């Protein structure tokens, strides 16, 4: 299964956001074990670095960035993707770029805590817990 992880899910892990860290960590751990093929959009890497450096410090941001890149691939975003994101559809431009990045890598799902923001997305959207439940159901059906 191939997934693109939204910036908020990555930040949930790095910043240990209480309400969401457990599911987000489980998801990234599965990517680290190569049970899932995970990606982040290229612009998410800079956003994560900026936010972690602001909320923690530069060393933490550098370590987090390196750790993230050892777990996931980066969905490059080119001019065609940005143009796609500019077309009417999603209200938020950054969300539209996440969708374009998902399409670029052929993601089965875009994983985010803000599914409502992706209501009109052509990519299936799941919250981390929903994707983990789907994975569990799929693995049980194979047994």
N, C-alpha and C positions, 0 to 999 in steps of 0.2 A: 504494500500500500504506500502510496506517495502522497505526502501532505505538505502544505505550506503553512507555517506557523506565524500567526500575527504577532506583532511587536508586543502587545499587552501580555501574551502568554509567556514570552521570553522574559519580560520584566518581572512577571509574577515569581519566576524561579530565582532570578538574580537578586531581586530586592526582597525575597522571602515575604511576599504579600500574603498575610495571614489567611485570608478566606480562600485563596486560590492556589497556594504554593504546592499542596500535596498532589493534586491532579496534574498540574503543569509539570511538576518534577517527574512524575510517573511517565508522562508522555515523552519528555526529553530523554529520560533514561532508556526508554524503548528505542528511541532513535540512536542513542549511543551504542546500544546492543545490536543495532541494525535490524531490529524487528519491524521498524518502519523506516521508510526513506523520507527524511525531513529536509525541508528547505525554509529559508527566510528570504524575503525580498531584499535586494541589494541595499535599498535605502533604509531598511530596518536596522542594518548593522550600525550605520552612523547614528541613527536615532537612539538605539540602545546605548551606545557608547556615551552620547551626550547626556542622557538621563542618568545613567549610572554614575558618571563622573560628577554630575551636579548633586546627586543625592548621597553619594559616598565619597569617592576620591578617584584620582586618575589611575592609580595602581589597580584598584578594584575593577575599573572600567577596562583596562588593558587585559587583565586576567580573564574577566568575563567574556570579552570579545574573542580572545584566543580559545577559551573553552568552548564557546558557542560554535566557532568555525571548525572545531574538531568533531562536532556532533552533526551539524547540518551542512547542506550545500547552500550556495547562494544563487538565487534566481536573478540573473542579470535582467535589467530593465533597459530596453532601448527605446528609440524614438517611436517606433510603431506601438510599443506598449503604452507609452505616455499619451500618444494620440488616442489610443483606445480608451484610456482612462478619462480623457477629456470629453468623450461623447456622453450625451445624456444617459442617465441610468442611476447610478448611486449618487447620493447627495454629497458625500464626503470624498474629495479628490484622493486623499491618501488611501482610503478604503478601496477606491477604484484602481489605484496602482497595485494594491495587494492582490486584487482580482486578476489584473493583467499579468502579474508575476506568477500567480497560480496557473493561469492558462499557459504561460510560457513554458513551465516545467511539466505540464500535464498532470497537475495535482488532482487526486481523487477528492480531496477535501481541503478546505481552508479552515484552519483551526483558530478560533477566536472566542473571547468571552462576550463579544458584542455582535452576536448573530443578527439582532434586529437591524443593525446598520447595513447588513448585507442582504436585505430582503429581496432585492431584484438581481442578485448575483447569478451569473451563469454557472458558477462553481458551487458545488454542494458545500454547505457551511455546517460545522459542528463545533460545539463547545468541547473543551478537553474531556470532561466527564462523559459526554455523549460518545465521543470517539473511543474512549477506553471501554465503555459498555459495548459498543459495536465490535471492538476487537475481541472482547471476552466472549460475546455471543458467537462470533465467527469461529473462534478456537474451540469452543464447546461443541459446535455442530460438526467439526472435523473429527472429534474423538469417537 
